[in-house]
Amino acid sequence: MSSTARYRVTDRPATVPVTTFLWQSTGAGRVEATGECPECRCVTTRVWEQVQYVTKGPTVPGKPAFDDGAPKYARCHCPTWHVDRPAEIPDGCGASFWIAPPPQGVSL
């Protein structure tokens, strides 16, 4: 699958969170948000695990990543091939954006 949309790195994500993503908890502390990338319009999925690793180790155990209801940062990871995408980047169009969680919240 390919797209005429060019690969473009956006350092600053859009300020308005995207609200059209479908959220689902797949159990075992895994949450997925699937929807249309606001930049290339391809379907992309962002996955969060209950334990999110950072440069100095895991986050505090037992603290859910979704307890505050704040928008979540995401990058496009669509499987579409985009013109001018560097060979070392396996997927996506380079866009970054915020995803609004569903009003009822997300349970891990």
Contact map, one row per residue, 1 for C-alpha under 8 A:
111000000000000000000000000000000000000000000000000000000000000000000000000000111000000000000000000000000000
111100000000000000000000000000000000000000000000000000000000000000000000000000011100000000000000000000000000
111111000000000000000000000000000000000000000000000000000000000000000000000000011110000000000000000000000000
011111000000000000000000000000000000000000000000000000000000000000000000000000000110000000000000000000000000
001111100000000000000000000000000000000100000000000000000000000000000000000000000110000000001000000000000000
001111110000000000000000000000000000000000000000000000000000000000000000000000000111100000001000000000000000
000011111000000000000000000000000000000000000000000000000000000000000000000000000111100000011100000000000000
000001111100000000000000000000000000000000000000000000000000000000000000000000000000100000001110000000000000
000000111110000000000000000000000000000000000000000000000000000000000000000000000000000000001110000000000000
000000011111100000000000000000000000000000000000000000000000000000000000000000000000000000000111000000000000
000000001111100000000000000000000000000000000000000000000000000000000000000000000000000000000001000000000000
000000000111110000000000000000000000000000000000000000000000000000000000000000000000000000000001000000000000
000000000111111000000000000000000000000000000000000000000000000000000000000000000000000000000011110000000000
000000000001111110000000000000000000000000000000000000000000000000000000000000000000000000000001110000000000
000000000000111110000000000000000000000000000000000000000000000000000000000000000000000000000000110000000000
000000000000011111000000000000000000000000000000000000000000000000000000000000000000000000000000010000000000
000000000000011111100000000000000000000000000000000000000000000000000010000000000000000000000000111100000000
000000000000000111111000000000000000010000000000000000000000000000000000000000000000000000000000111100000000
000000000000000011111000000000000000000000000000000000000000000000000000000000000000000000000000001111000000
000000000000000001111100000000000011000000000000000000000000000000000000000000000000000000000000000000000000
000000000000000001111110000000001111000000000000000000000000000000000000000000000000000000000000001100000000
000000000000000000011111000000001110000000000000000000000000000000000000000000000000000000000000000000000000
000000000000000000001111100000111100000000000000000000000000000000000000000000000000000000000000000011000100
000000000000000000000111110000111000000000000000000000000000000000000000000000000000000000000000000000000100
000000000000000000000011111011110000000000000000000000000000000000000000000000000000000000000000000000000111
000000000000000000000001111111110000000000000000000000000000000000000000000000000000000000000000000000000000
000000000000000000000000111111100000000000000000000000000000000000000000000000000000000000000000000000000001
000000000000000000000000011111000000000000000000010000000000000000000000000000000000000000000000000000000001
000000000000000000000000111111100000000000000000111000000000000000000000000000000000000000000000000000000001
000000000000000000000000111111110000000000000011110000000000000000000000000000000000000000000000000000000001
000000000000000000000011111011111000000000000011100000000000000000000000000000000000000000000000000000000101
000000000000000000000011110001111100000000001111000000000000000000000000000000000000000000000000000000000000
000000000000000000001111000000111110000000001110000000000000000000000000000000000000000000000000000000000000
000000000000000000001110000000011111000000111100000000000000000000000000000000000000000000000000000000000000
000000000000000000011100000000001111100000111000000000000000000000000000000000000000000000000000000000000000
000000000000000000011000000000000111110011110000000000000000000000000000000000000000000000000000000000000000
000000000000000000000000000000000011111111110000000000000000000000000000000101000000000000000010000000000000
000000000000000001000000000000000001111110000000000000000000000000000000000000000000000000000000100000000000
000000000000000000000000000000000000111110000000000000000000000000000000000000000000000000001010000000000000
000010000000000000000000000000000000111111000000000000000000000000000000000000000000000000001000000000000000
000000000000000000000000000000000001111111100000000000000000000000000000000000000000000000000000000000000000
000000000000000000000000000000000001100111110000000000000000000000000000000001010000000000000000000000000000
000000000000000000000000000000000111100011111000000000000000000000000000000001000000000000000000000000000000
000000000000000000000000000000000111100001111100000000000000000000000000000111100000000000010000000000000000
000000000000000000000000000000011110000000111110000000000000000000000000000111000000000000000000000000000000
000000000000000000000000000000011100000000011111000000000000000000000000011010000000000000000000000000000000
000000000000000000000000000001111000000000001111100000000000000000000000000000000000000000000000000000000000
000000000000000000000000000001110000000000000111110100000000000000000000000000000000000000000000000000000000
000000000000000000000000000011100000000000000011111100000000000000000000000000000000000000000000000000000000
000000000000000000000000000111000000000000000001111100000000000110000000000000000000000000000000000000000001
000000000000000000000000000010000000000000000000111110000110100000000000000000000000000000000000000000000000
000000000000000000000000000000000000000000000001111111000110000010000000000000000000000000000000000000000000
000000000000000000000000000000000000000000000000001111111110000000000000000000000000000000000000000000000000
000000000000000000000000000000000000000000000000000111111110000000000000000000000000000000000000000000000000
000000000000000000000000000000000000000000000000000011111000000000000000000000000000000000000000000000000000
000000000000000000000000000000000000000000000000000011111100000000000000000000000000000000000000000000000000
000000000000000000000000000000000000000000000000000011111110000000000000000000000000000000000000000000000000
000000000000000000000000000000000000000000000000001111011111100000000000000000000000000000000000000000000000
000000000000000000000000000000000000000000000000001111001111101000000000000000000000000000000000000000000000
000000000000000000000000000000000000000000000000000000000111111000000000000000000000000000000000000000000000
000000000000000000000000000000000000000000000000001000000111111000000000000000000000000000000000000000000000
000000000000000000000000000000000000000000000000000000000001111100000000000000000000000000000000000000000000
000000000000000000000000000000000000000000000000000000000011111110100000000000000000000000000000000000000000
000000000000000000000000000000000000000000000000010000000000011111100000000000000000000000000000000000000001
000000000000000000000000000000000000000000000000010100000000001111110000000000000000000000000000000000000000
000000000000000000000000000000000000000000000000000000000000000111111100000000000000000000000000000000001110
000000000000000000000000000000000000000000000000000000000000001111111000000000000000000000000000000000000000
000000000000000000000000000000000000000000000000000000000000000011111100000000000000000000000000000000000000
000000000000000000000000000000000000000000000000000000000000000001111110000000000000000000000000000010001000
000000000000000000000000000000000000000000000000000000000000000001011111000000000000000000000000000110000000
000000000000000010000000000000000000000000000000000000000000000000001111100000000000000000000000011110000000
000000000000000000000000000000000000000000000000000000000000000000000111110000000000000000000000011110000000
000000000000000000000000000000000000000000000000000000000000000000000011111000000000000000000001111000000000
000000000000000000000000000000000000000000000100000000000000000000000001111100000000000000000001111000000000
000000000000000000000000000000000000000000000100000000000000000000000000111110000000000000010111100000000000
000000000000000000000000000000000000100000011000000000000000000000000000011111000000000000111111000000000000
000000000000000000000000000000000000000000011100000000000000000000000000001111100000000000111000000000000000
000000000000000000000000000000000000100001111000000000000000000000000000000111110000000000111000000000000000
100000000000000000000000000000000000000000010000000000000000000000000000000011111000000000110000000000000000
111000000000000000000000000000000000000001000000000000000000000000000000000001111100000000110000000000000000
111000000000000000000000000000000000000000000000000000000000000000000000000000111110100000110000000000000000
011111100000000000000000000000000000000000000000000000000000000000000000000000011111100000011000000000000000
001111100000000000000000000000000000000000000000000000000000000000000000000000001111100000000000000000000000
000001100000000000000000000000000000000000000000000000000000000000000000000000000111110000000000000000000000
000001110000000000000000000000000000000000000000000000000000000000000000000000001111111010001000000000000000
000000000000000000000000000000000000000000000000000000000000000000000000000000000001111110000000000000000000
000000000000000000000000000000000000000000000000000000000000000000000000000000000000111111000000000000000000
000000000000000000000000000000000000000000000000000000000000000000000000000000000000011111000000000000000000
000000000000000000000000000000000000000000000000000000000000000000000000000000000000111111110000000000000000
000000000000000000000000000000000000000000000000000000000000000000000000000000000000001111110000000000000000
000000000000000000000000000000000000000000000000000000000000000000000000000111111000000011111000000000000000
000000100000000000000000000000000000000000010000000000000000000000000000001111111100000011111110000000000000
000011111000000000000000000000000000001100000000000000000000000000000000000111000100100000111110000000000000
000000111100000000000000000000000000000000000000000000000000000000000000001100000000000000011111000000000000
000000011100100000000000000000000000101000000000000000000000000000000000001100000000000000011111100000000000
000000000111110000000000000000000000000000000000000000000000000000000000111100000000000000000111110000000000
000000000000111011000000000000000000010000000000000000000000000000000000111000000000000000000011111000000000
000000000000111111000000000000000000000000000000000000000000000000000011110000000000000000000001111100000000
000000000000000011101000000000000000000000000000000000000000000000000011110000000000000000000000111110000000
000000000000000011101000000000000000000000000000000000000000000000000111000000000000000000000000011111000000
000000000000000000100010000000000000000000000000000000000000000000001111000000000000000000000000001111101100
000000000000000000100010000000000000000000000000000000000000000000000000000000000000000000000000000111111100
000000000000000000000000000000000000000000000000000000000000000000000000000000000000000000000000000011111000
000000000000000000000000000000000000000000000000000000000000000000000000000000000000000000000000000001111100
000000000000000000000000000000000000000000000000000000000000000001001000000000000000000000000000000011111110
000000000000000000000011100000100000000000000000000000000000000001000000000000000000000000000000000011011111
000000000000000000000000100000000000000000000000000000000000000001000000000000000000000000000000000000001111
000000000000000000000000101111100000000000000000010000000000000100000000000000000000000000000000000000000111
